[in-house]
Amino acid sequence: MRHFKAYLRHAACLLALVFSTGAAAQLAPGKDFRLINPPQPTDSGKKVEVLEFFYYGCPHCANLQPSLKTWLKKKPADVEFRRAPAVFDNAWLPLTWAYHTFEVMGLLDKLHYEVFNAIHEQRVRLSDQKVLFDWVVKQGVDRKQFTDTYNSFGVKSRGMRSIEMTRDYDIPSTPALTVDGKYMLAPSMFLKPDKTIDYERFYNVIDQVIAMARKERAGK
């Protein structure tokens, strides 16, 4: 009941924002974005948090990366962007553990986009642990340090947290972006008449939803 009342307050605040903001008045809840119920806590402090839920093996996630990289270069200064591996099946865990290993070892800037390229362009089966370990060595990473980190309790715990976040945010598919723990958007929600992704509108709506979240924060 407490969560339901909080959801109603959140929905009422959202409606007030939609009708009071010209740009946001064009947005349609349920069509342009979905409310996360209940809203999830954020780790971004005073900044608006944007999370990218993804899976390295997802071709749609790979297709999103070039435009996402461009958006990140010009995102608002008060936005904190983080990545969150989604896990819908145990078969997704090896690549989830790979992401968290990169994270712990400080290798994300070096290898994150390279993983997408290896899987989707070069057809390297990085979900196979031996193939993954051989591949990271070719990228100049120490095998023992990587395998020890990959198999560590800390990385496995982060993998469990990824499972929990996928469930708590009620992520339906990848890729998906969430804003401030309250709103979820997916590129698949923005299709052109020819059924291709309208990335321009997708990022335009993200910017508008960020503006709504910013207003909500200012009104607290």
C-alpha positions in Angstrom: 0.0 0.0 0.0 2.9 2.4 0.8 4.4 1.7 -2.6 1.0 2.3 -4.3 0.5 5.6 -2.6 4.0 6.7 -3.5 3.2 5.7 -7.1 0.0 7.8 -7.1 1.9 10.8 -5.8 4.6 10.3 -8.5 1.9 10.0 -11.2 0.2 13.1 -10.0 3.5 15.0 -10.1 4.2 13.7 -13.6 0.8 14.9 -14.9 1.4 18.3 -13.5 4.7 18.5 -15.2 3.2 17.3 -18.5 0.5 19.9 -18.5 2.8 22.7 -17.3 5.7 22.1 -19.7 5.3 22.9 -23.4 8.0 20.6 -24.6 6.9 17.7 -22.3 3.3 18.1 -23.3 4.0 16.2 -26.5 5.1 13.1 -24.5 2.7 10.3 -23.8 3.3 8.0 -20.7 3.1 4.4 -21.9 4.1 5.4 -25.4 7.2 7.6 -25.1 8.2 6.3 -21.7 7.0 4.0 -19.0 6.8 4.7 -15.3 8.9 2.4 -13.0 6.7 1.2 -10.2 7.9 1.5 -7.5 10.5 4.1 -8.3 14.0 2.9 -7.6 16.7 4.6 -5.5 19.6 6.3 -7.3 23.3 6.6 -6.5 23.9 9.9 -8.3 23.6 12.3 -5.4 22.4 15.7 -6.7 22.6 14.6 -10.3 19.9 13.1 -12.5 20.8 9.4 -13.0 20.6 7.7 -16.4 21.2 3.9 -16.5 21.8 1.9 -19.7 20.5 -1.6 -19.3 22.3 -3.7 -21.9 23.7 -7.1 -22.7 26.9 -7.6 -24.7 25.4 -10.4 -26.7 22.4 -8.3 -27.8 22.6 -7.0 -31.4 20.2 -4.1 -30.6 22.5 -3.0 -27.8 25.4 -3.1 -30.2 23.4 -1.0 -32.7 22.7 1.6 -30.0 26.3 2.2 -29.1 27.4 4.7 -31.8 24.5 7.1 -31.2 24.7 6.6 -27.4 28.4 7.5 -27.6 27.5 10.7 -29.5 24.8 11.6 -26.9 27.2 11.1 -24.0 29.5 13.7 -25.4 26.8 16.3 -25.1 24.7 15.1 -22.2 23.7 17.7 -19.6 26.3 18.4 -17.0 23.9 17.5 -14.2 23.4 14.0 -15.6 25.2 11.0 -14.1 25.4 8.1 -16.7 26.0 4.6 -15.6 25.8 1.2 -17.3 23.8 -1.8 -15.8 24.1 -5.3 -17.4 20.7 -6.9 -17.6 20.3 -10.5 -16.9 17.2 -12.4 -18.1 18.8 -15.9 -18.2 21.7 -17.7 -16.5 23.3 -17.9 -20.0 23.8 -14.1 -19.8 25.9 -14.3 -16.6 29.4 -15.0 -18.2 29.3 -11.7 -20.2 27.8 -10.0 -17.2 30.7 -11.2 -15.1 33.0 -10.0 -17.9 31.6 -6.5 -17.7 32.0 -6.4 -13.9 35.6 -7.7 -14.2 36.3 -4.8 -16.6 34.7 -2.5 -14.1 36.7 -3.7 -11.2 40.0 -3.6 -13.2 39.4 -0.2 -14.7 39.2 -1.6 -18.2 35.8 -0.3 -19.3 37.2 2.6 -21.3 39.6 0.3 -23.1 37.4 -2.7 -23.7 33.7 -2.0 -23.5 33.1 -1.1 -27.1 35.7 -3.6 -28.2 33.6 -6.4 -26.7 30.6 -5.3 -28.8 32.8 -5.2 -31.9 34.4 -8.6 -31.2 31.0 -10.3 -30.7 28.9 -8.7 -33.4 31.4 -7.8 -36.1 34.1 -10.5 -35.7 31.8 -13.2 -34.4 34.0 -14.1 -31.4 32.2 -16.3 -28.9 33.2 -14.3 -25.8 30.4 -15.9 -23.7 32.8 -18.9 -23.7 35.1 -18.4 -20.8 38.2 -19.8 -22.4 37.6 -17.7 -25.6 37.1 -14.7 -23.4 40.3 -15.2 -21.4 42.3 -15.8 -24.6 40.8 -12.6 -26.1 41.6 -10.3 -23.2 45.2 -11.5 -23.3 45.3 -10.3 -26.9 44.1 -7.0 -25.7 47.1 -6.7 -23.4 45.5 -7.8 -20.2 47.2 -10.1 -17.7 45.5 -13.5 -17.8 45.9 -14.5 -14.2 44.8 -11.1 -12.9 41.7 -11.2 -15.1 40.7 -14.8 -14.4 41.2 -14.3 -10.6 39.1 -11.1 -10.7 36.5 -12.8 -13.0 36.1 -15.7 -10.5 36.2 -13.5 -7.4 33.4 -13.3 -4.9 33.1 -9.5 -5.5 32.4 -10.0 -9.3 29.9 -12.8 -8.6 28.2 -10.5 -6.1 27.9 -7.8 -8.6 26.4 -10.3 -11.0 23.7 -11.1 -8.5 23.1 -7.4 -8.1 22.6 -7.1 -11.8 19.9 -9.9 -11.6 18.2 -8.0 -8.8 18.3 -4.6 -10.7 16.9 -6.2 -13.9 14.0 -7.5 -11.8 13.5 -4.4 -9.6 13.4 -2.0 -12.6 11.1 -4.5 -14.4 13.3 -4.2 -17.6 11.3 -5.9 -20.4 14.1 -6.2 -22.9 17.5 -4.7 -23.9 18.6 -2.1 -24.6 16.6 0.2 -22.2 17.5 3.5 -20.5 16.1 4.6 -17.2 16.0 8.1 -15.8 16.3 8.9 -12.1 14.9 5.5 -11.2 11.4 6.6 -12.3 11.2 6.4 -16.1 12.1 3.7 -18.6 12.6 4.3 -22.3 13.7 1.8 -25.1 14.8 2.5 -28.6 12.2 0.0 -29.8 9.5 2.4 -28.6 10.5 4.9 -31.3 10.0 3.4 -34.8 9.8 5.1 -38.1 7.2 4.0 -40.7 9.8 1.6 -42.2 10.2 0.0 -38.7 13.8 1.3 -38.2 14.7 3.1 -35.0 14.1 6.8 -34.8 17.2 7.5 -32.8 16.8 11.3 -33.1 13.4 11.2 -31.4 14.6 8.7 -28.9 17.3 11.0 -27.6 15.0 14.0 -27.9 12.6 12.3 -25.5 15.4 11.2 -23.2 16.4 14.9 -22.9 12.8 15.9 -22.2 12.4 13.2 -19.5 15.6 14.3 -17.9 14.2 17.8 -17.8 11.1 16.4 -16.1 13.2 14.6 -13.5 15.2 17.8 -13.0 12.0 19.7 -12.3 10.9 17.0 -9.9 14.1 17.3 -8.0 13.9 21.1 -7.8 10.4 20.9 -6.5 11.3 18.7 -3.5 
